[in-house]
Amino acid sequence: MLAGALNGAFIDLFKRIEGVELKFLTANKLQSCMVEIEQDVRNSYLPIGVESFDGDFAVCVNIDGIEKLVVRPWSGRLMVLEVSRSKYIKFMRGARKTLLEQCGRLGLNLGGV
């Protein structure tokens, strides 16, 4: 059941990511812009359920010409990671593929890869 929910969260994440444009920011505007971006959880690049469980938030942005992943753990400070949107999507697709393969080994069919 949890594996099915996680698979659904991955599918939702991929739909949201494909429709969202990168936010272009400058380093000195990052903090103020994040408050605005966080107002709509659909901007988050974390699977649905992760945000509601622990309040984490992640978004891919372009800061001064460089793609980065900005993460704010619940009640925490912003963390800026040097991860491009394409690398993040590739990683998350790999995580979903691993989930499907492991479930398949257990005889659970969650859908296609």
C-alpha positions as CSV (number, residue, x, y, z in Angstrom):
1,M,0.0,0.0,0.0
2,L,2.8,2.5,0.9
3,A,4.7,1.5,-2.3
4,G,1.6,2.3,-4.3
5,A,1.2,5.7,-2.6
6,L,4.9,6.5,-3.3
7,N,4.6,5.4,-6.9
8,G,1.6,7.7,-7.3
9,A,3.6,10.5,-5.6
10,F,6.4,10.0,-8.2
11,I,3.9,10.1,-11.1
12,D,2.4,13.4,-9.7
13,L,5.9,14.9,-9.2
14,F,6.9,14.2,-12.8
15,K,3.7,15.8,-14.1
16,R,4.3,18.9,-11.9
17,I,8.0,19.2,-12.9
18,E,7.3,19.1,-16.6
19,G,4.9,22.0,-16.4
20,V,6.9,24.3,-14.2
21,E,9.4,26.8,-15.5
22,L,12.7,27.5,-13.6
23,K,12.5,30.6,-11.4
24,F,15.4,33.0,-12.2
25,L,16.8,34.7,-9.1
26,T,19.8,36.5,-7.9
27,A,21.6,35.3,-4.7
28,N,20.6,38.4,-2.7
29,K,16.8,37.9,-3.6
30,L,16.7,34.2,-2.8
31,Q,15.3,34.4,0.7
32,S,12.5,36.8,-0.1
33,C,11.5,35.0,-3.3
34,M,11.4,31.6,-1.6
35,V,8.5,32.8,0.7
36,E,6.5,33.6,-2.4
37,I,7.4,30.3,-4.2
38,E,6.5,28.3,-1.1
39,Q,2.9,29.6,-0.9
40,D,1.9,27.0,-3.5
41,V,3.1,23.5,-2.7
42,R,2.6,22.5,-6.4
43,N,5.8,24.4,-7.0
44,S,7.7,21.9,-4.9
45,Y,9.9,19.3,-6.5
46,L,9.4,16.8,-3.7
47,P,6.8,14.0,-4.1
48,I,3.4,14.9,-2.7
49,G,3.1,13.4,0.8
50,V,6.7,14.3,1.7
51,E,5.8,18.0,2.1
52,S,2.7,17.2,4.1
53,F,4.5,14.7,6.3
54,D,7.4,16.7,7.4
55,G,7.1,20.2,5.9
56,D,10.1,19.9,3.6
57,F,10.0,22.0,0.4
58,A,12.3,21.8,-2.6
59,V,12.4,23.9,-5.8
60,C,14.8,24.1,-8.8
61,V,15.8,27.6,-9.6
62,N,18.4,29.4,-11.7
63,I,20.5,31.6,-9.4
64,D,22.8,34.0,-11.1
65,G,22.8,31.8,-14.2
66,I,23.4,28.4,-12.5
67,E,20.7,25.8,-11.9
68,K,20.4,24.8,-8.3
69,L,18.0,22.9,-6.0
70,V,16.9,24.9,-3.0
71,V,15.6,22.9,-0.1
72,R,14.0,24.1,3.1
73,P,13.4,21.5,5.8
74,W,10.4,22.2,8.1
75,S,11.3,25.1,10.3
76,G,14.9,25.0,8.9
77,R,17.2,27.2,6.9
78,L,17.4,27.2,3.2
79,M,19.9,24.8,1.7
80,V,21.2,25.4,-1.8
81,L,22.5,22.3,-3.6
82,E,24.3,22.4,-6.9
83,V,21.9,20.0,-8.7
84,S,20.4,20.8,-12.0
85,R,16.7,20.2,-12.8
86,S,17.6,17.5,-15.4
87,K,19.9,15.7,-12.9
88,Y,17.2,15.8,-10.2
89,I,14.6,14.5,-12.6
90,K,16.9,11.7,-13.7
91,F,17.6,10.8,-10.1
92,M,13.9,10.7,-9.2
93,R,13.0,8.6,-12.3
94,G,15.8,6.2,-11.2
95,A,14.3,6.0,-7.7
96,R,10.9,5.2,-9.2
97,K,12.4,2.6,-11.4
98,T,14.1,1.0,-8.4
99,L,10.8,1.0,-6.5
100,L,9.0,-0.7,-9.4
101,E,11.7,-3.3,-9.8
102,Q,11.8,-4.1,-6.1
103,C,8.0,-4.4,-5.9
104,G,8.0,-6.6,-9.0
105,R,10.4,-9.0,-7.3
106,L,7.9,-9.2,-4.5
107,G,5.1,-9.9,-6.9
108,L,3.5,-6.5,-6.7
109,N,2.6,-4.8,-10.0
110,L,2.4,-1.0,-9.6
111,G,2.4,-0.1,-13.3
112,G,4.8,0.5,-16.0
113,V,8.3,2.0,-15.8
